[in-house]
Amino acid sequence: MSNPTPSQPLPAPKTRRGELTRQKILDAAEREIGRKGFAEASISTITAEAAVGQGTFYLYFRSKEDVLRELVLRMGRKLRRHLTLAVADAPTRLEAERRGLRAFLDFVRANPDLYRVVGESQFVDPAVFRRYYEEFARSYRTGLAAAEKRGEIRKGDAEVRAWALMGISDMVGRRFAIWEPKAPLKRVADAAYDLLSEGLDPRHKK
């Protein structure tokens, strides 16, 4: 069996207890990196936060960089699942956009370390930083293309639209869910939705 490379994670734990320990380390890493930044967080502070020995750390991760890579991907999966559940029964694409915006802002408010953890990954592993956004864009593009075929939004470039809409959510979330933690998220989401719905509405309003 060949040794894993930096791009290949260590094998998943074989027991439930092992997986719980692994997730505990990731939870601690999220808090530590979110508070201190990647450079200041250390394996010793992460394991102390997780209440596990440093030797235990190396059963699941090779390095602090390895933890960050997995943490970014895990945060992406959690956010995508949260959004999927929020829009699952939306009757139209525009309604899905409205619900998705509010769900995104709620998630960011509840997970304030998201921006810092993901943002710092671009300096540690640009590939995983890009993958985080590309995985969002892939599913977003598919949903927009399907909505266009159903006539729910007007025709356009689904790839460009996906990234543009992601950009709106990303910056609105940073400004109002993180920098202004008491901002009324419903009002913010409604204002952002009003902007994007006029651009996506299949009727050519003027």
VEXDRENTOR-235705 format. One record per residue (C-alpha): chain; x, y, z; residue number from 0. Coordinates in Angstrom, 1 decimal, always signed. Example, Ala and Ser with C-alpha at 12.3 -4.5 7.8 and 13.67 -1.06 7.14 Angstrom:
% residues 2
<node cadena="A" x="+12.3" y="-4.5" z="+7.8" num="0"/>
<node cadena="A" x="+13.7" y="-1.1" z="+7.1" num="1"/>
//
This chain:
% residues 206
<node cadena="A" x="+0.0" y="+0.0" z="+0.0" num="0"/>
<node cadena="A" x="+1.4" y="+3.4" z="-1.0" num="1"/>
<node cadena="A" x="+1.8" y="+6.2" z="+1.5" num="2"/>
<node cadena="A" x="-0.9" y="+8.9" z="+1.2" num="3"/>
<node cadena="A" x="+0.1" y="+12.2" z="-0.4" num="4"/>
<node cadena="A" x="-1.0" y="+15.6" z="+0.9" num="5"/>
<node cadena="A" x="-4.0" y="+15.6" z="-1.5" num="6"/>
<node cadena="A" x="-5.1" y="+12.2" z="-0.2" num="7"/>
<node cadena="A" x="-6.7" y="+12.1" z="+3.3" num="8"/>
<node cadena="A" x="-5.9" y="+9.4" z="+5.7" num="9"/>
<node cadena="A" x="-8.4" y="+6.5" z="+5.7" num="10"/>
<node cadena="A" x="-11.7" y="+7.1" z="+7.4" num="11"/>
<node cadena="A" x="-12.0" y="+5.7" z="+11.0" num="12"/>
<node cadena="A" x="-13.3" y="+2.1" z="+11.1" num="13"/>
<node cadena="A" x="-15.4" y="+2.6" z="+14.2" num="14"/>
<node cadena="A" x="-18.1" y="+5.0" z="+15.3" num="15"/>
<node cadena="A" x="-16.0" y="+6.1" z="+18.3" num="16"/>
<node cadena="A" x="-13.1" y="+6.9" z="+15.9" num="17"/>
<node cadena="A" x="-15.3" y="+9.0" z="+13.7" num="18"/>
<node cadena="A" x="-16.7" y="+10.9" z="+16.7" num="19"/>
<node cadena="A" x="-13.1" y="+11.6" z="+17.8" num="20"/>
<node cadena="A" x="-12.2" y="+12.8" z="+14.3" num="21"/>
<node cadena="A" x="-15.2" y="+15.1" z="+14.2" num="22"/>
<node cadena="A" x="-14.3" y="+16.4" z="+17.7" num="23"/>
<node cadena="A" x="-10.9" y="+17.4" z="+16.4" num="24"/>
<node cadena="A" x="-12.4" y="+19.1" z="+13.4" num="25"/>
<node cadena="A" x="-14.9" y="+21.0" z="+15.6" num="26"/>
<node cadena="A" x="-12.0" y="+22.2" z="+17.8" num="27"/>
<node cadena="A" x="-10.0" y="+23.2" z="+14.7" num="28"/>
<node cadena="A" x="-12.9" y="+25.2" z="+13.4" num="29"/>
<node cadena="A" x="-13.1" y="+27.1" z="+16.7" num="30"/>
<node cadena="A" x="-9.3" y="+27.6" z="+17.0" num="31"/>
<node cadena="A" x="-8.7" y="+28.7" z="+13.4" num="32"/>
<node cadena="A" x="-11.9" y="+30.9" z="+13.5" num="33"/>
<node cadena="A" x="-10.7" y="+32.7" z="+16.6" num="34"/>
<node cadena="A" x="-6.9" y="+32.9" z="+16.0" num="35"/>
<node cadena="A" x="-6.4" y="+32.3" z="+12.3" num="36"/>
<node cadena="A" x="-4.5" y="+29.4" z="+10.7" num="37"/>
<node cadena="A" x="-1.0" y="+30.7" z="+11.5" num="38"/>
<node cadena="A" x="-1.7" y="+31.2" z="+15.2" num="39"/>
<node cadena="A" x="-3.6" y="+28.0" z="+15.8" num="40"/>
<node cadena="A" x="-1.5" y="+24.9" z="+16.5" num="41"/>
<node cadena="A" x="-1.9" y="+21.2" z="+16.8" num="42"/>
<node cadena="A" x="-1.4" y="+21.6" z="+20.6" num="43"/>
<node cadena="A" x="-4.1" y="+24.2" z="+20.9" num="44"/>
<node cadena="A" x="-6.4" y="+22.2" z="+18.7" num="45"/>
<node cadena="A" x="-6.0" y="+19.0" z="+20.7" num="46"/>
<node cadena="A" x="-6.3" y="+20.9" z="+24.0" num="47"/>
<node cadena="A" x="-9.6" y="+22.4" z="+22.8" num="48"/>
<node cadena="A" x="-10.7" y="+18.9" z="+21.7" num="49"/>
<node cadena="A" x="-9.5" y="+17.3" z="+24.9" num="50"/>
<node cadena="A" x="-7.5" y="+14.6" z="+23.1" num="51"/>
<node cadena="A" x="-3.8" y="+13.8" z="+23.1" num="52"/>
<node cadena="A" x="-1.5" y="+15.0" z="+20.4" num="53"/>
<node cadena="A" x="-0.8" y="+11.4" z="+19.5" num="54"/>
<node cadena="A" x="-4.5" y="+10.9" z="+18.9" num="55"/>
<node cadena="A" x="-4.4" y="+13.8" z="+16.4" num="56"/>
<node cadena="A" x="-2.0" y="+11.9" z="+14.2" num="57"/>
<node cadena="A" x="-4.3" y="+8.9" z="+14.0" num="58"/>
<node cadena="A" x="-6.6" y="+11.0" z="+11.9" num="59"/>
<node cadena="A" x="-4.6" y="+13.8" z="+10.3" num="60"/>
<node cadena="A" x="-1.0" y="+14.2" z="+9.1" num="61"/>
<node cadena="A" x="-0.7" y="+18.0" z="+9.8" num="62"/>
<node cadena="A" x="-2.5" y="+21.2" z="+10.6" num="63"/>
<node cadena="A" x="-2.8" y="+21.8" z="+6.8" num="64"/>
<node cadena="A" x="-4.5" y="+18.4" z="+6.5" num="65"/>
<node cadena="A" x="-7.1" y="+19.5" z="+9.1" num="66"/>
<node cadena="A" x="-7.8" y="+22.7" z="+7.3" num="67"/>
<node cadena="A" x="-8.4" y="+21.0" z="+4.0" num="68"/>
<node cadena="A" x="-10.9" y="+18.6" z="+5.5" num="69"/>
<node cadena="A" x="-12.5" y="+21.3" z="+7.6" num="70"/>
<node cadena="A" x="-13.1" y="+23.5" z="+4.5" num="71"/>
<node cadena="A" x="-14.7" y="+20.6" z="+2.6" num="72"/>
<node cadena="A" x="-16.8" y="+19.6" z="+5.7" num="73"/>
<node cadena="A" x="-18.1" y="+23.1" z="+6.1" num="74"/>
<node cadena="A" x="-19.0" y="+23.2" z="+2.4" num="75"/>
<node cadena="A" x="-21.0" y="+19.9" z="+2.8" num="76"/>
<node cadena="A" x="-22.8" y="+21.2" z="+5.9" num="77"/>
<node cadena="A" x="-23.7" y="+24.4" z="+4.2" num="78"/>
<node cadena="A" x="-24.9" y="+22.7" z="+1.0" num="79"/>
<node cadena="A" x="-27.0" y="+20.3" z="+3.0" num="80"/>
<node cadena="A" x="-28.5" y="+23.2" z="+5.0" num="81"/>
<node cadena="A" x="-29.5" y="+25.0" z="+1.8" num="82"/>
<node cadena="A" x="-30.8" y="+21.9" z="+0.1" num="83"/>
<node cadena="A" x="-33.2" y="+21.2" z="+3.0" num="84"/>
<node cadena="A" x="-34.2" y="+24.9" z="+3.1" num="85"/>
<node cadena="A" x="-35.3" y="+24.9" z="-0.5" num="86"/>
<node cadena="A" x="-36.4" y="+21.3" z="-1.0" num="87"/>
<node cadena="A" x="-40.1" y="+22.0" z="-1.3" num="88"/>
<node cadena="A" x="-39.9" y="+25.4" z="-3.0" num="89"/>
<node cadena="A" x="-42.5" y="+25.6" z="-5.7" num="90"/>
<node cadena="A" x="-40.5" y="+27.7" z="-8.1" num="91"/>
<node cadena="A" x="-36.8" y="+28.7" z="-8.7" num="92"/>
<node cadena="A" x="-37.5" y="+32.2" z="-7.6" num="93"/>
<node cadena="A" x="-39.0" y="+31.0" z="-4.3" num="94"/>
<node cadena="A" x="-35.9" y="+28.7" z="-3.9" num="95"/>
<node cadena="A" x="-33.7" y="+31.7" z="-4.3" num="96"/>
<node cadena="A" x="-35.6" y="+33.6" z="-1.7" num="97"/>
<node cadena="A" x="-35.5" y="+30.8" z="+0.8" num="98"/>
<node cadena="A" x="-31.9" y="+30.0" z="+0.0" num="99"/>
<node cadena="A" x="-30.8" y="+33.6" z="+0.7" num="100"/>
<node cadena="A" x="-32.4" y="+33.6" z="+4.1" num="101"/>
<node cadena="A" x="-31.1" y="+30.1" z="+4.9" num="102"/>
<node cadena="A" x="-27.5" y="+31.1" z="+3.9" num="103"/>
<node cadena="A" x="-27.6" y="+34.2" z="+6.1" num="104"/>
<node cadena="A" x="-28.9" y="+32.2" z="+9.0" num="105"/>
<node cadena="A" x="-26.2" y="+29.6" z="+8.6" num="106"/>
<node cadena="A" x="-23.5" y="+32.3" z="+8.5" num="107"/>
<node cadena="A" x="-24.8" y="+34.0" z="+11.6" num="108"/>
<node cadena="A" x="-24.8" y="+30.6" z="+13.4" num="109"/>
<node cadena="A" x="-21.4" y="+29.6" z="+12.0" num="110"/>
<node cadena="A" x="-19.3" y="+32.8" z="+12.3" num="111"/>
<node cadena="A" x="-16.0" y="+30.9" z="+11.7" num="112"/>
<node cadena="A" x="-17.0" y="+30.0" z="+8.1" num="113"/>
<node cadena="A" x="-15.5" y="+33.0" z="+6.4" num="114"/>
<node cadena="A" x="-12.2" y="+33.0" z="+8.2" num="115"/>
<node cadena="A" x="-11.6" y="+29.2" z="+7.8" num="116"/>
<node cadena="A" x="-12.5" y="+29.2" z="+4.1" num="117"/>
<node cadena="A" x="-10.7" y="+32.4" z="+3.4" num="118"/>
<node cadena="A" x="-7.4" y="+31.3" z="+5.0" num="119"/>
<node cadena="A" x="-7.4" y="+28.1" z="+3.0" num="120"/>
<node cadena="A" x="-6.6" y="+30.1" z="-0.2" num="121"/>
<node cadena="A" x="-3.1" y="+30.7" z="+1.2" num="122"/>
<node cadena="A" x="-2.6" y="+27.1" z="+2.5" num="123"/>
<node cadena="A" x="-4.1" y="+25.1" z="-0.3" num="124"/>
<node cadena="A" x="-5.5" y="+27.2" z="-3.2" num="125"/>
<node cadena="A" x="-6.9" y="+24.0" z="-4.8" num="126"/>
<node cadena="A" x="-9.2" y="+23.2" z="-1.8" num="127"/>
<node cadena="A" x="-10.3" y="+26.9" z="-1.6" num="128"/>
<node cadena="A" x="-11.3" y="+26.8" z="-5.3" num="129"/>
<node cadena="A" x="-13.0" y="+23.4" z="-4.9" num="130"/>
<node cadena="A" x="-15.1" y="+24.8" z="-2.1" num="131"/>
<node cadena="A" x="-16.7" y="+27.3" z="-4.4" num="132"/>
<node cadena="A" x="-16.7" y="+25.1" z="-7.5" num="133"/>
<node cadena="A" x="-18.8" y="+22.5" z="-5.8" num="134"/>
<node cadena="A" x="-21.4" y="+25.1" z="-4.9" num="135"/>
<node cadena="A" x="-21.3" y="+26.5" z="-8.4" num="136"/>
<node cadena="A" x="-21.8" y="+23.1" z="-10.0" num="137"/>
<node cadena="A" x="-25.1" y="+22.3" z="-8.2" num="138"/>
<node cadena="A" x="-26.2" y="+26.0" z="-8.5" num="139"/>
<node cadena="A" x="-25.6" y="+25.9" z="-12.3" num="140"/>
<node cadena="A" x="-27.6" y="+22.7" z="-12.6" num="141"/>
<node cadena="A" x="-30.5" y="+24.1" z="-10.7" num="142"/>
<node cadena="A" x="-30.6" y="+27.3" z="-12.8" num="143"/>
<node cadena="A" x="-30.4" y="+25.5" z="-16.1" num="144"/>
<node cadena="A" x="-33.3" y="+23.3" z="-15.1" num="145"/>
<node cadena="A" x="-35.3" y="+26.3" z="-14.0" num="146"/>
<node cadena="A" x="-34.6" y="+27.9" z="-17.3" num="147"/>
<node cadena="A" x="-35.9" y="+24.9" z="-19.2" num="148"/>
<node cadena="A" x="-39.1" y="+25.0" z="-17.1" num="149"/>
<node cadena="A" x="-39.6" y="+28.7" z="-18.0" num="150"/>
<node cadena="A" x="-39.2" y="+29.8" z="-14.4" num="151"/>
<node cadena="A" x="-36.4" y="+32.2" z="-15.2" num="152"/>
<node cadena="A" x="-35.4" y="+33.9" z="-18.4" num="153"/>
<node cadena="A" x="-32.7" y="+32.5" z="-20.6" num="154"/>
<node cadena="A" x="-29.1" y="+33.2" z="-19.8" num="155"/>
<node cadena="A" x="-25.6" y="+31.8" z="-19.0" num="156"/>
<node cadena="A" x="-26.2" y="+29.5" z="-16.1" num="157"/>
<node cadena="A" x="-22.5" y="+29.3" z="-15.2" num="158"/>
<node cadena="A" x="-22.0" y="+33.1" z="-15.0" num="159"/>
<node cadena="A" x="-25.3" y="+33.4" z="-13.1" num="160"/>
<node cadena="A" x="-24.3" y="+30.8" z="-10.6" num="161"/>
<node cadena="A" x="-21.1" y="+32.6" z="-9.7" num="162"/>
<node cadena="A" x="-22.8" y="+36.0" z="-9.7" num="163"/>
<node cadena="A" x="-25.5" y="+34.9" z="-7.3" num="164"/>
<node cadena="A" x="-23.0" y="+33.2" z="-5.1" num="165"/>
<node cadena="A" x="-21.1" y="+36.5" z="-5.0" num="166"/>
<node cadena="A" x="-24.2" y="+38.3" z="-3.8" num="167"/>
<node cadena="A" x="-24.8" y="+35.9" z="-1.0" num="168"/>
<node cadena="A" x="-21.2" y="+35.8" z="+0.0" num="169"/>
<node cadena="A" x="-20.8" y="+39.6" z="+0.3" num="170"/>
<node cadena="A" x="-24.2" y="+40.2" z="+1.8" num="171"/>
<node cadena="A" x="-23.5" y="+37.5" z="+4.4" num="172"/>
<node cadena="A" x="-20.1" y="+38.9" z="+5.3" num="173"/>
<node cadena="A" x="-21.5" y="+42.4" z="+5.7" num="174"/>
<node cadena="A" x="-24.8" y="+41.7" z="+7.5" num="175"/>
<node cadena="A" x="-24.4" y="+38.3" z="+9.2" num="176"/>
<node cadena="A" x="-20.8" y="+38.7" z="+10.4" num="177"/>
<node cadena="A" x="-19.8" y="+42.4" z="+10.5" num="178"/>
<node cadena="A" x="-23.2" y="+43.5" z="+11.8" num="179"/>
<node cadena="A" x="-24.4" y="+40.6" z="+14.0" num="180"/>
<node cadena="A" x="-27.6" y="+42.3" z="+15.1" num="181"/>
<node cadena="A" x="-28.8" y="+43.2" z="+11.6" num="182"/>
<node cadena="A" x="-32.3" y="+41.9" z="+10.9" num="183"/>
<node cadena="A" x="-31.7" y="+39.0" z="+8.5" num="184"/>
<node cadena="A" x="-35.2" y="+38.8" z="+7.1" num="185"/>
<node cadena="A" x="-35.0" y="+42.4" z="+6.0" num="186"/>
<node cadena="A" x="-31.6" y="+41.9" z="+4.5" num="187"/>
<node cadena="A" x="-32.6" y="+38.7" z="+2.7" num="188"/>
<node cadena="A" x="-35.7" y="+40.4" z="+1.3" num="189"/>
<node cadena="A" x="-33.7" y="+43.3" z="+0.0" num="190"/>
<node cadena="A" x="-31.2" y="+41.0" z="-1.7" num="191"/>
<node cadena="A" x="-34.0" y="+38.9" z="-3.1" num="192"/>
<node cadena="A" x="-35.7" y="+41.9" z="-4.5" num="193"/>
<node cadena="A" x="-32.6" y="+42.7" z="-6.5" num="194"/>
<node cadena="A" x="-32.0" y="+39.2" z="-7.9" num="195"/>
<node cadena="A" x="-35.6" y="+38.4" z="-8.6" num="196"/>
<node cadena="A" x="-36.0" y="+41.3" z="-10.9" num="197"/>
<node cadena="A" x="-33.0" y="+40.0" z="-12.9" num="198"/>
<node cadena="A" x="-34.3" y="+36.4" z="-12.9" num="199"/>
<node cadena="A" x="-38.0" y="+37.1" z="-13.5" num="200"/>
<node cadena="A" x="-39.0" y="+35.5" z="-16.9" num="201"/>
<node cadena="A" x="-41.3" y="+38.5" z="-17.6" num="202"/>
<node cadena="A" x="-39.3" y="+41.4" z="-19.1" num="203"/>
<node cadena="A" x="-40.2" y="+44.1" z="-16.6" num="204"/>
<node cadena="A" x="-39.2" y="+47.6" z="-17.3" num="205"/>
//
